[in-house]
Amino acid sequence: MNTRLERLLDRERARYAELHPRSASAYANAKNLFGRTPMTWMAKQAGGFPLYLASARGARVTDLDGHTYIDLCLGDTGAMAGHSPAPVVEAVQKRFKDLGGATAMLPTEDAAWVGEELTRRFGLPQWSLALTATDANRWAIRLARAITGRPKILVNSYCYHGSVDESLIVVGPDGTPQIREGNVGAPVDTRVTSRVAEYNDPHRLAQELEHGDVAAVLMEPALTNIGIVLPEPGYLEKVRELTRAHGTLLINDETHTFSAGPGGCTRAWSLDPDIVTIGKAIGGGVPVGAYGLSQEVSERIEARTDLDLIDMGGVGGTLAGNALSVAATRATLEHVLTDEAMAGMTALGTYLAEGTRQAIATMPWSVAQVGARAEYRFANPAPRTGGESHAAENPALDDYLHVYAANRGILLTPFHNMALVCPETTQEDIDAHLEVLEAAVKELEQDG
């Protein structure tokens, strides 16, 4: 870390501690929570401890110390509909309080509406519900293995598909597959279950598929969790061509790339996957996930009378498809993340991306956008693979920009410098963020 960056980061962390004594105290006293947080990654905060939530509405979050922030993190996409949107609040209250019954192992008519709407948006005719996108991916993988009779799943290096065991594999510096650093308690060596290719590398993809043992390629249409990495012209079309040629299913994980529009990248970029998985945003903050199947895939599954899809076959969960989650999902898709609202979010995302390019124009960085989501990376030209994006990481610089923003009322996604807008985000909110970003960059450039 250079001396100036170190001094700036120390200064900002000291200010963060001064501003947030109640959050610091709450964190210190949470001794019976593993990692002192209800989920361990909540501890990943540039200031040294997490802000504690007091309240949130729309594009605003207020912490335990009374500070209100423009929220461009939005629960790492989980609150892309905004915090507690009124139609979702109404639907949840009606289901849980007025009608009663969050989960009863009985379907509701809302579920059929959700399936029809997801079909309209993504094009796949058959849908099943989960509680998270991680579960949706796990179940999609099981189905792909079952109907292809093949054992392996292929993913992109530094992809993100939740805690799916098969996804924790990368292309090493020498070009060989390696278990991703930090993997916790892998049941087997990931190289037994998985193959890996760099994103934007169709040649390596073809080589891996030629082994004939890959049931499915599980991929994000654009990488997001290692920093946004966009497809090069013709790459996604080549992926589809190669998977078809090798009898391999294609699963598009749209959990983050749903920001591209009402039907994610699948619709925005005219993609044709066999399976789509999604979660987070479609429930308006209430836990839900889903996976959609092409007609061919659903028919192949249904033709397998030996598969237990009802009880212990590993495809399901007691709370999946529960009435409360389904009611929230219908309200979100019908009234909040509408086609019109998402078009406005994309326009604001473009304003954000263009303004960010101007704010960082003096730095050797780059900006990428996926609809309502934009991010700057510490590399120019922009990384074209997950490996390149990983190599461009600068944790100290990342922390400085995050804590600098938080100290001035702006929340970014803790992982990288990703900003996301919701239906209630305004141009003035974006301008405030850009002003803070420009100030942070200018301080970096000043002589020590």
C-alpha positions in Angstrom: 0.0 0.0 0.0 1.4 3.4 -0.9 1.9 5.8 2.0 -0.7 8.3 0.9 -3.4 5.6 0.4 -2.5 4.2 3.8 -2.9 7.6 5.5 -6.2 8.3 3.8 -7.6 4.9 4.7 -6.5 5.3 8.3 -8.2 8.7 8.4 -11.4 7.5 7.0 -11.6 4.5 9.3 -11.0 6.7 12.3 -13.8 9.0 11.1 -16.1 5.9 10.5 -15.5 4.7 14.1 -16.3 8.2 15.5 -19.5 8.4 13.5 -20.9 4.9 14.4 -20.4 4.2 18.1 -23.7 2.3 18.5 -23.0 0.1 15.5 -19.5 -0.6 16.9 -21.0 -1.5 20.3 -23.6 -3.7 18.8 -21.0 -5.6 16.8 -18.7 -6.0 19.8 -21.6 -7.4 21.9 -22.8 -10.0 19.4 -20.7 -12.6 21.0 -23.0 -15.5 20.4 -23.1 -15.0 16.6 -20.5 -16.8 14.6 -18.3 -14.0 13.2 -20.4 -11.6 15.3 -22.9 -11.3 12.5 -26.0 -13.4 11.5 -24.3 -14.3 8.2 -20.5 -14.2 8.1 -20.1 -12.0 5.0 -21.9 -9.2 6.7 -18.6 -8.6 8.5 -17.0 -7.6 5.3 -17.0 -3.9 5.8 -14.3 -1.4 4.9 -14.6 0.5 8.1 -13.7 -2.5 10.3 -17.2 -3.3 11.5 -20.7 -3.4 9.9 -23.3 -0.6 10.1 -26.4 -1.9 11.9 -29.7 -1.4 10.2 -32.4 0.7 12.0 -34.8 1.3 9.1 -34.9 1.4 5.3 -37.4 2.7 2.7 -37.0 3.0 -1.0 -33.5 4.0 -1.9 -32.6 5.1 1.7 -31.1 3.2 4.7 -30.8 4.5 8.2 -28.3 3.0 10.6 -28.4 2.5 14.4 -26.5 5.8 14.9 -29.2 7.8 13.0 -27.2 8.4 9.8 -29.3 8.0 6.6 -27.6 6.9 3.4 -28.3 6.8 -0.3 -28.3 3.1 -0.8 -26.6 2.0 -4.0 -25.9 -1.5 -2.5 -29.5 -2.5 -2.2 -28.8 -5.7 -0.4 -26.3 -6.8 -3.1 -29.3 -7.0 -5.5 -31.8 -8.4 -3.0 -33.5 -5.0 -2.6 -33.3 -4.0 -6.3 -37.0 -3.3 -6.0 -36.1 -0.8 -3.3 -36.6 -1.3 0.5 -40.1 -2.3 1.5 -42.0 -1.2 -1.7 -45.6 -0.5 -0.9 -47.2 -3.1 -3.1 -45.0 -5.8 -1.5 -45.7 -4.6 2.0 -49.4 -4.7 1.2 -49.2 -8.2 -0.4 -47.2 -9.6 2.5 -49.5 -8.1 5.1 -52.6 -9.4 3.3 -51.2 -12.9 3.1 -49.6 -13.2 6.5 -51.9 -11.0 8.7 -55.3 -10.9 7.0 -55.6 -14.3 5.2 -53.1 -16.0 7.4 -50.6 -18.8 6.5 -47.1 -18.2 5.4 -46.4 -21.8 4.7 -49.0 -24.6 4.6 -47.5 -27.0 2.0 -50.4 -26.0 -0.3 -50.1 -24.0 -3.5 -51.7 -20.6 -4.1 -53.1 -19.1 -7.3 -50.4 -16.4 -7.1 -47.8 -19.1 -8.0 -49.4 -19.8 -11.4 -49.4 -16.0 -12.1 -45.7 -15.8 -11.2 -44.9 -18.8 -13.5 -46.7 -17.1 -16.3 -45.0 -13.8 -15.8 -41.5 -15.4 -15.6 -42.3 -17.2 -18.9 -43.3 -13.8 -20.5 -40.1 -12.3 -19.3 -37.5 -15.0 -19.9 -39.2 -17.2 -22.5 -38.9 -20.5 -20.7 -42.3 -22.2 -20.3 -41.9 -24.2 -17.1 -40.9 -22.8 -13.7 -40.3 -24.1 -10.2 -39.7 -22.1 -7.0 -37.0 -22.1 -4.4 -36.0 -19.9 -1.5 -32.6 -18.8 -2.9 -30.8 -18.7 -6.2 -28.2 -21.0 -4.6 -30.9 -23.7 -4.2 -32.2 -23.0 -7.6 -28.7 -23.7 -9.0 -28.3 -26.8 -7.0 -31.6 -28.2 -8.2 -30.9 -27.2 -11.8 -27.6 -29.1 -11.6 -29.2 -32.2 -10.2 -31.8 -32.2 -13.1 -29.1 -31.6 -15.7 -27.0 -34.6 -14.4 -30.1 -36.8 -14.2 -31.3 -36.3 -17.8 -27.8 -36.2 -19.5 -26.3 -39.0 -17.4 -23.1 -36.9 -17.2 -21.3 -36.1 -13.9 -19.6 -32.8 -14.4 -20.6 -29.1 -14.4 -18.6 -26.5 -16.3 -18.3 -23.0 -14.8 -16.3 -19.8 -15.6 -13.3 -18.9 -13.5 -14.2 -16.6 -10.7 -17.9 -17.0 -11.3 -20.5 -16.7 -8.6 -23.4 -19.0 -8.1 -23.9 -18.8 -4.4 -22.4 -21.6 -2.3 -22.7 -24.2 -5.0 -19.9 -26.6 -4.5 -19.3 -27.2 -8.2 -18.6 -23.6 -8.8 -15.6 -23.2 -6.6 -12.9 -23.9 -9.2 -10.7 -21.5 -11.2 -8.2 -21.5 -14.0 -4.8 -21.4 -12.3 -1.8 -19.2 -13.4 -0.4 -22.2 -15.3 -3.8 -22.8 -17.1 -4.8 -25.9 -15.1 -7.9 -26.2 -13.0 -7.4 -25.3 -9.3 -9.7 -25.3 -6.3 -10.7 -21.7 -5.6 -8.7 -20.3 -2.7 -10.6 -20.1 0.6 -13.1 -22.9 -0.3 -14.7 -24.1 3.0 -15.1 -27.9 3.6 -15.4 -29.1 0.0 -17.0 -32.6 0.1 -14.6 -33.7 -2.7 -11.9 -32.1 -4.7 -13.8 -29.7 -7.0 -11.9 -31.0 -10.0 -13.8 -34.3 -9.6 -17.2 -32.6 -10.1 -16.4 -29.7 -12.3 -14.6 -28.3 -15.3 -13.6 -24.7 -15.8 -13.0 -22.2 -18.6 -12.3 -18.5 -18.5 -15.2 -16.3 -19.5 -14.7 -15.0 -23.1 -12.6 -18.0 -24.0 -14.6 -20.2 -26.4 -11.5 -22.1 -27.4 -10.9 -23.4 -23.8 -14.7 -24.0 -23.5 -14.6 -26.2 -26.6 -11.6 -28.2 -25.3 -13.3 -28.9 -22.0 -16.6 -29.9 -23.6 -14.8 -32.4 -25.9 -14.4 -34.7 -22.9 -18.0 -35.5 -23.3 -18.7 -35.6 -19.5 -20.2 -32.1 -18.9 -23.9 -32.2 -18.1 -24.3 -28.4 -18.1 -22.5 -25.1 -18.5 -23.6 -22.9 -15.5 -22.8 -19.3 -16.2 -23.8 -15.7 -15.7 -24.4 -14.0 -19.0 -21.9 -11.4 -17.7 -19.7 -12.0 -14.7 -20.6 -9.8 -11.7 -19.1 -10.9 -8.5 -15.5 -10.6 -9.5 -16.3 -7.2 -11.0 -18.5 -6.8 -14.0 -17.0 -8.6 -17.0 -18.9 -8.1 -20.2 -19.1 -10.6 -23.2 -17.1 -9.9 -26.2 -19.0 -9.8 -29.6 -20.1 -13.3 -30.5 -19.0 -15.0 -27.3 -22.4 -15.9 -25.9 -23.6 -17.1 -29.3 -20.5 -19.3 -29.5 -21.2 -20.7 -26.0 -24.7 -21.7 -27.2 -23.4 -23.2 -30.4 -20.8 -25.3 -28.5 -23.1 -26.5 -25.8 -25.6 -27.7 -28.4 -22.9 -29.4 -30.5 -21.7 -31.4 -27.4 -25.2 -32.3 -26.0 -24.6 -30.1 -23.0 -27.3 -28.0 -21.3 -26.8 -24.3 -20.8 -27.9 -22.7 -17.5 -28.0 -18.9 -17.3 -27.8 -17.6 -13.7 -29.6 -14.2 -13.9 -29.6 -13.5 -10.2 -27.4 -10.4 -10.6 -27.8 -9.8 -14.4 -31.5 -9.4 -13.8 -30.4 -5.7 -13.7 -30.2 -5.8 -17.5 -34.0 -5.5 -17.8 -37.3 -7.2 -17.2 -36.1 -10.5 -18.5 -32.4 -10.1 -17.6 -29.7 -10.6 -20.2 -31.7 -13.6 -21.5 -34.3 -11.2 -23.0 -32.1 -8.1 -23.5 -29.5 -10.0 -25.4 -31.8 -12.6 -27.1 -30.2 -15.6 -25.4 -31.6 -19.1 -25.6 -30.6 -21.1 -22.5 -32.1 -24.5 -21.5 -32.5 -23.4 -17.9 -32.6 -20.0 -16.2 -32.0 -19.5 -12.5 -32.8 -16.4 -10.5 -33.3 -15.2 -7.0 -33.0 -12.2 -4.7 -34.7 -9.2 -6.4 -37.8 -11.0 -7.7 -39.2 -11.2 -4.1 -38.9 -7.5 -3.3 -36.7 -8.4 -0.3 -38.6 -11.5 0.8 -36.5 -14.7 0.2 -37.3 -16.5 -3.0 -35.6 -18.2 -6.0 -36.7 -19.8 -9.2 -35.6 -21.9 -12.0 -37.1 -22.1 -15.5 -36.9 -25.0 -17.9 -37.2 -25.2 -21.7 -40.0 -27.4 -23.0 -37.4 -30.0 -24.1 -35.8 -30.1 -20.7 -39.1 -30.4 -18.9 -40.2 -33.2 -21.2 -37.0 -35.1 -20.7 -37.4 -34.8 -16.9 -41.0 -35.9 -17.0 -40.1 -38.9 -19.1 -37.9 -40.2 -16.4 -40.2 -42.2 -14.3 -37.3 -43.3 -12.1 -36.8 -39.8 -10.7 -38.3 -39.0 -7.3 -39.4 -35.4 -7.8 -41.9 -35.5 -5.0 -40.1 -36.5 -1.9 -36.5 -37.3 -1.3 -35.0 -36.8 -4.7 -33.1 -33.7 -3.7 -35.2 -31.2 -5.7 -37.3 -29.2 -3.4 -37.5 -27.8 0.2 -40.3 -27.6 2.7 -40.5 -23.8 2.5 -40.0 -23.5 -1.2 -43.0 -22.0 -3.0 -44.5 -20.9 0.3 -47.5 -18.6 0.1 -45.7 -15.6 1.6 -42.8 -15.6 -0.8 -45.0 -16.2 -3.7 -47.3 -13.3 -2.8 -44.3 -11.0 -2.5 -42.9 -12.2 -5.8 -46.2 -11.5 -7.6 -46.4 -8.0 -6.1 -42.8 -7.3 -7.1 -43.1 -8.4 -10.7 -46.6 -7.0 -11.2 -46.3 -3.6 -9.5 -42.6 -2.7 -8.8 -40.0 -4.2 -11.2 -42.3 -3.6 -14.2 -41.0 -3.2 -17.7 -41.5 0.5 -17.5 -39.8 0.8 -14.1 -36.8 -1.2 -15.3 -36.5 0.8 -18.4 -36.2 3.9 -16.2 -33.6 2.1 -14.0 -31.5 1.3 -17.1 -31.6 4.9 -18.2 -30.4 6.0 -14.7 -27.8 3.2 -14.8 -26.5 4.7 -18.0 -26.4 8.1 -16.4 -24.4 6.6 -13.5 -22.0 4.8 -15.8 -21.3 7.9 -17.9 -20.9 10.1 -14.9 -18.5 7.6 -13.3 -16.3 7.6 -16.4 -16.0 11.4 -16.0 -15.4 11.2 -12.3 -12.5 8.8 -12.7 -11.2 10.1 -16.1 -7.8 10.9 -14.6 -7.3 7.4 -13.2 -6.2 4.2 -15.1 -9.6 2.6 -14.4 -12.6 1.4 -16.4 -16.4 1.3 -16.1 -18.8 -1.5 -17.0 -22.6 -1.5 -17.0 -25.3 -4.1 -17.0 -28.6 -2.2 -17.2 -29.3 -0.7 -13.8 -25.9 -1.7 -12.4 -22.5 0.0 -13.0 -19.1 -0.5 -11.6 -15.6 0.9 -11.9 -12.5 -1.4 -11.9 -8.9 -0.7 -11.3 -7.8 -1.6 -14.8 -7.9 -0.1 -18.2 -8.7 -1.7 -20.6 -11.5 -3.4 -18.7 -10.8 -7.0 -17.7 -12.1 -9.5 -20.2 -11.9 -12.7 -18.0 -12.5 -13.5 -14.4 -8.8 -14.2 -14.0 -7.9 -10.7 -15.3 -10.5 -9.1 -13.1 -9.2 -11.0 -10.0 -5.7 -9.8 -10.8 -6.9 -6.2 -10.9 -8.1 -6.2 -7.3 -6.7 -3.7 -4.9 -8.2 -4.3 -1.5 -6.7 -1.2 0.2 -8.0 1.1 -2.6 -11.3 -0.7 -2.6 -11.7 -0.2 1.2 -10.7 3.5 1.0 -13.3 4.2 -1.6 -16.0 2.3 0.3 -15.4 3.9 3.7 -14.9 7.3 2.1 -18.4 7.0 0.5 -20.0 5.6 3.7 -18.7 8.5 5.7 -20.4 10.9 3.3 -23.8 9.1 3.1 -23.3 6.7 0.2 -23.5 2.9 0.5 -21.9 0.7 -2.2 -21.9 -3.1 -2.5 -19.2 -4.4 -0.1 -17.8 -6.5 -2.9 -16.1 -4.2 -5.4 -17.3 -0.8 -6.3 -20.6 -1.8 -7.7 -23.6 0.6 -7.6 -27.2 -0.4 -8.4 -30.3 1.7 -8.8 -33.9 0.9 -7.8 -37.2 2.4 -9.0 -36.9 5.1 -6.3 -33.3 6.1 -6.9 -33.2 9.6 -8.4 -30.7 11.5 -10.6 -29.9 13.7 -7.6 -28.9 10.5 -5.7 -26.5 9.6 -8.5 -25.1 13.1 -8.6 -24.4 13.0 -4.9 -22.5 9.7 -5.4 -20.5 11.1 -8.3 -19.6 14.2 -6.3 -18.3 12.0 -3.4 -16.4 9.7 -5.9 -14.8 12.7 -7.6 -13.7 14.1 -4.3 -12.2 10.7 -3.2 -10.2 10.4 -6.4 -8.9 14.0 -6.1 -7.6 13.2 -2.6 -5.8 10.2 -4.0 -4.1 12.4 -6.6 -2.9 15.1 -4.2 0.8 15.0 -3.4 1.5 13.6 0.0 
